[in-house]
Amino acid sequence: MTVATALDASGFAMFADFVQRFAAENDVLYAPKPGRRHDGKQLYAFGRATVYLDRNVTFVKRAGRFVPVALEDLLAADA
């Protein structure tokens, strides 16, 4: 499955679109959690994890707090 990637004003792929494409290419559910936010940021399901995106960094909830995580590590944790 190919997901179109939006570009910002400088022509770079937007991080949120990259995360969506990464999830789709790896058959992982990636969807917003309606009405759920952390520090004003939309929360998403990434497989079984709860994540949010901020400044090209993915944060995952672990042990009651959000920590930065690489997408490959999220994928491995969901396996």
Salt bridges, closest charged atoms under 4 A:
GLU25 OE2 - ARG21 NE 3.77
ASP39 OD2 - HIS38 NE2 3.43
ASP54 OD1 - LYS41 NZ 3.92
ASP78 OD1 - ARG48 NE 3.19
